[in-house]
Amino acid sequence: MHEHFFECPYCWETISMLLDPSVIKQAYVEDCEVCCNPIQISVNYFNGELVGFEAINIG
């Protein structure tokens, strides 16, 4: 697992998420641990390296 830090697109607080590099392409919704709003997460790995991460507001 890989810990990734980013800013919530709602409250702008820095939060972290554990990402699984064994899954090359991921997309899911996760609630912000600070403000509880839903965030659309998109993750891409290539050869075990994080090459794409996007956290967008879906509200």
GUNU-900547 format. One line per field, with one value per residue (C-alpha): x, z, y; residue number from 0; residue in three letters. Coordinates in steps of 0.25 Angstrom, whole numbers. Each point is the difference from the previous one (the first is absolute). Last residue first. Example, Ala and Ser with C-alpha at 12.3 -4.5 7.8 and 13.67 -1.06 7.14 Angstrom:
x	[55,-6]
z	[29,2]
y	[-4,-14]
pos	[1,0]
code	[SER,ALA]
END
This chain:
x	[-86,10,13,12,13,9,12,9,14,1,12,-2,4,-11,-11,-12,-10,-13,-8,-13,-2,-13,-1,4,6,13,1,-4,-10,5,-5,7,8,13,10,12,-5,13,4,-11,-2,-2,-6,5,-6,4,-11,-6,-14,-7,10,8,14,10,9,3,3,4,-4]
z	[-22,-8,5,-7,5,-11,0,-11,-2,13,-2,1,-15,-4,10,-2,11,-2,13,0,13,9,11,15,3,7,-4,-14,-5,-11,-14,-9,-13,-1,-11,3,12,6,5,11,5,14,1,7,3,-2,3,-12,5,-13,-10,12,-1,-3,8,-6,9,-8,3]
y	[71,-9,8,-6,-8,-4,-8,-5,-6,-7,-10,-15,-2,10,4,8,6,6,5,6,7,0,10,-4,13,-5,-15,3,-10,-10,-3,-9,-1,-9,-4,-8,-8,-6,15,0,14,4,14,12,14,14,10,7,-1,-4,-5,-7,2,-12,-10,-14,-12,-12,-14]
pos	[58,57,56,55,54,53,52,51,50,49,48,47,46,45,44,43,42,41,40,39,38,37,36,35,34,33,32,31,30,29,28,27,26,25,24,23,22,21,20,19,18,17,16,15,14,13,12,11,10,9,8,7,6,5,4,3,2,1,0]
code	[GLY,ILE,ASN,ILE,ALA,GLU,PHE,GLY,VAL,LEU,GLU,GLY,ASN,PHE,TYR,ASN,VAL,SER,ILE,GLN,ILE,PRO,ASN,CYS,CYS,VAL,GLU,CYS,ASP,GLU,VAL,TYR,ALA,GLN,LYS,ILE,VAL,SER,PRO,ASP,LEU,LEU,MET,SER,ILE,THR,GLU,TRP,CYS,TYR,PRO,CYS,GLU,PHE,PHE,HIS,GLU,HIS,MET]
END
